[in-house]
Amino acid sequence: NAEGYHCMCLQDFQALSKSYNICRKQSQSFALFRAFDRQNQNYLLLQDFLLGIIAAHPETLHFVNSVGGQFRAGCAFRYYDVGRKGFLTAHDFSHLHRASWSSSSRFFSLRFTMLSGKVHE
């Protein structure tokens, strides 16, 4: 990037996702990349990538009133805010709702921990 930091572009992220079988579809890896891209810069710094991985891990505790909990909630919101509108449409929300009840999905497990009994406040 312009500041001289090493960063990961969408194509690198999708290649990594494919190599490690993180997402089944390219659209899912794009959504995950968008969720990790907190500043909407179209690239991830190492910090963004690591925080995103931690936020998406199902064993990460979710304290709603903590900085980490707010980050996890923001990550989930960005994942489902398809057009980066700053809000969830009824269609976006229906995807979030459907995914929260799907136990067979493997990608972005944050949605299960946030919307299941594993949420800690």
C-alpha positions as CSV (number, residue, x, y, z in Angstrom):
1,N,0.0,0.0,0.0
2,A,1.0,3.7,-0.1
3,E,2.3,3.7,3.4
4,G,4.9,1.0,2.6
5,Y,3.2,-1.8,4.7
6,H,2.8,-5.3,3.4
7,C,-0.8,-6.1,2.7
8,M,-3.0,-8.7,1.3
9,C,-5.3,-8.0,-1.7
10,L,-8.5,-9.8,-2.4
11,Q,-6.9,-12.1,-4.9
12,D,-4.2,-13.2,-2.4
13,F,-7.0,-13.7,0.3
14,Q,-9.0,-15.8,-2.2
15,A,-6.0,-17.9,-3.0
16,L,-5.3,-18.5,0.7
17,S,-8.9,-19.3,1.3
18,K,-8.9,-21.8,-1.6
19,S,-5.7,-23.4,-0.4
20,Y,-6.9,-24.0,3.1
21,N,-10.5,-24.7,2.1
22,I,-11.9,-21.9,4.2
23,C,-14.8,-20.9,2.0
24,R,-16.7,-23.1,-0.4
25,K,-17.5,-20.4,-2.9
26,Q,-15.5,-17.4,-4.2
27,S,-18.4,-15.1,-3.1
28,Q,-18.0,-16.3,0.4
29,S,-14.3,-15.5,0.5
30,F,-15.1,-12.1,-0.9
31,A,-17.6,-11.5,1.9
32,L,-15.1,-12.7,4.5
33,F,-12.4,-10.4,3.0
34,R,-14.9,-7.5,3.1
35,A,-15.7,-8.3,6.7
36,F,-12.0,-8.2,7.7
37,D,-11.4,-5.0,5.8
38,R,-12.3,-2.6,8.6
39,Q,-11.3,0.6,6.8
40,N,-12.8,-0.3,3.4
41,Q,-9.4,0.0,1.8
42,N,-9.6,-3.1,-0.5
43,Y,-6.6,-4.6,1.2
44,L,-5.8,-6.2,4.6
45,L,-2.9,-5.4,6.8
46,L,-1.5,-8.2,8.9
47,Q,-3.4,-6.8,11.9
48,D,-6.7,-6.8,10.0
49,F,-6.2,-10.4,8.9
50,L,-5.2,-11.6,12.4
51,L,-8.1,-9.8,14.1
52,G,-10.5,-11.2,11.5
53,I,-9.3,-14.7,12.0
54,I,-9.6,-14.3,15.8
55,A,-13.1,-12.8,15.5
56,A,-14.2,-15.6,13.2
57,H,-12.9,-18.4,15.4
58,P,-15.7,-20.3,17.1
59,E,-13.8,-20.7,20.4
60,T,-13.2,-16.9,20.8
61,L,-15.3,-15.6,23.7
62,H,-17.8,-12.9,22.8
63,F,-18.2,-10.3,25.5
64,V,-20.8,-7.9,24.0
65,N,-19.6,-4.9,26.0
66,S,-15.9,-5.3,25.3
67,V,-13.8,-4.0,22.5
68,G,-13.3,-7.5,21.2
69,G,-17.1,-8.1,21.2
70,Q,-17.7,-4.9,19.3
71,F,-15.1,-5.9,16.8
72,R,-16.7,-9.3,16.3
73,A,-20.1,-7.7,15.9
74,G,-18.7,-5.3,13.4
75,C,-17.1,-8.1,11.5
76,A,-20.4,-10.0,11.3
77,F,-22.2,-6.9,10.2
78,R,-19.7,-6.2,7.4
79,Y,-20.0,-9.8,6.3
80,Y,-23.7,-9.5,5.8
81,D,-23.8,-5.8,4.6
82,V,-23.3,-6.9,1.0
83,G,-23.2,-3.5,-0.6
84,R,-21.3,-1.7,2.2
85,K,-24.4,0.4,2.7
86,G,-24.0,0.8,6.5
87,F,-27.2,-1.1,7.2
88,L,-28.7,-4.5,6.6
89,T,-31.6,-4.7,4.1
90,A,-34.3,-7.2,4.7
91,H,-32.6,-9.5,2.2
92,D,-29.2,-9.1,4.0
93,F,-30.9,-9.8,7.3
94,S,-32.6,-12.9,6.0
95,H,-29.2,-14.3,5.0
96,L,-27.9,-13.6,8.5
97,H,-31.0,-15.2,10.1
98,R,-30.8,-18.3,7.8
99,A,-27.1,-18.7,8.5
100,S,-27.6,-18.4,12.2
101,W,-29.8,-21.5,12.2
102,S,-27.6,-23.5,9.7
103,S,-25.4,-26.0,11.6
104,S,-24.0,-27.4,8.4
105,S,-22.1,-24.3,7.2
106,R,-18.4,-24.2,7.8
107,F,-17.4,-20.7,6.9
108,F,-17.4,-17.7,9.2
109,S,-18.3,-19.5,12.3
110,L,-18.6,-16.2,14.2
111,R,-22.3,-16.2,13.3
112,F,-22.9,-19.3,15.3
113,T,-21.1,-18.1,18.4
114,M,-22.8,-14.7,18.2
115,L,-26.3,-16.1,17.8
116,S,-26.2,-19.2,19.8
117,G,-26.0,-20.0,23.5
118,K,-22.2,-19.6,23.4
119,V,-22.4,-15.8,23.6
120,H,-21.0,-14.4,26.8
121,E,-22.0,-11.0,28.2
